[in-house]
């Protein structure tokens, strides 16, 4: 047990660290109790025990019990349950609360601070990476389905918007194209995995690709079923496409530790450029073929 009382500023940081540790202890414990996968349960239990040990270290200096942040427990528990353990826990470990704790400063009066800091980094970089989640194996298939749908269907909608200038017809044509595209992409992904000898994951890869494609199609066609103006519908379709790109890119950046801004910019620019080109082609088609609907 530590006998030397820390300075006022250090004590304030220690109390903040205590609350973080006990809060995350309960988050990991709650997730461990609700997880059926025995491997993931063991990983989560180990981190929960480490967080409680860190809490005890800080308590030996402050001499106080600190309550947990119940809202934070609920928030990250449900994020992890809905969007996946890896995403939820990495989002938590990268949170602002830990960034505000200067372990180097704490080490001036608390020798164990640097050891705790190293263990916290290990949780983020190594231990959480041991968590096994099936859907993460198929992120490539999901990316393939979303990218293809956003580029192909948005381009089709942009071209048809100017060529037909009728929201119902554009929605109908987009739906037919979207269903055909989803089936085509799913079958291609299935055959590709079979060819590469990945027989065990061929069917699931195809399903994930097809589902991702259909979800993107629904978001892109929805505005044409709500608005009467084809141009307003196209505007919202573009906004929806950028929203999908933003959300999924953010998910990937957190889960796979990838740079968010660069990846988002690439996908957003590519999607927008294809839409503009297709819109221009629709304008030319309307003039060349004399379409008037």
WORAHU-V654150 format. One line per field, one symbol per residue. ss: DSSP state (H for helix, E for strand, C for the rest). phi: phi as a letter, one per 30 degrees, with the letter a starting at -180 (. if undefined). burial: b if it has 9 or more other ideal C-beta (glycine too) atoms within 8 Angstrom, else e. A space follows every 50 residues. Layout:
ss=???
phi=???
burial=???
This chain:
ss=CCCCCCCHHHHHHHHHHHHHHHHHHHHHHHHHHHCCCHHHHHHHHHHHHH HHHHHHHHHHHHCCCCCCCHHHHHHHHHHHHHHCHHHHHHHHHCCHHHHC CCHHHHCCCCCCHHHHHHHHHHHHHHHHHHCCCHHHHHHHHHHHHHHHHH HHHHHHHHHHHHHHCCHHHHHHHHHHHHHHHHHHHHHHHHHHHHHCCCHH HHHHHHHHHHHHHHHHHHHHHHHHHHCCCHHHHHHHHHHHHHHHHHHHHH HHHHHCCCCHHHHHHHHHHHHHHHHHHHHHHHHHHHHHHCCCC
phi=.dcddddddddddddddededdddeddddddddccddddddddddddedd ddddedddddcdibdbddcdddddddddddddcjdddddddddcddeddd ccddddddcbededddddddddedccdddddcbddddcddddddddeddd ddddddddddeddchbddddddddddddddddddddddddddddddicdd ceddddddddddddeddedddeedcccdddddddedddddddddeddddd eddddchcdddddddeddddddddddddddddddddddcidbc
burial=eeeeebeeebbebbbbbbbbbbbbbbbbbbbbeebeeeebbebbbbbbeb bbebbebbbbbbeeebebeeebbeebbebbeeebbbbbbbbbbeeeebee bebeebbebbeebbebbebbebbbeebbeebebeebebbebbbbbbbbbb bbbbbbbbbbbbbbeebebbbebbbebbbebbbebbbebbeebbeeebee bbebbbbbbbbbbbbbbebbbbbbeebeebebbbbbbbebbbbbbbebbb bbbbbeeeebeebbeebbebbbebbbbbbebbbebbeeeeeee
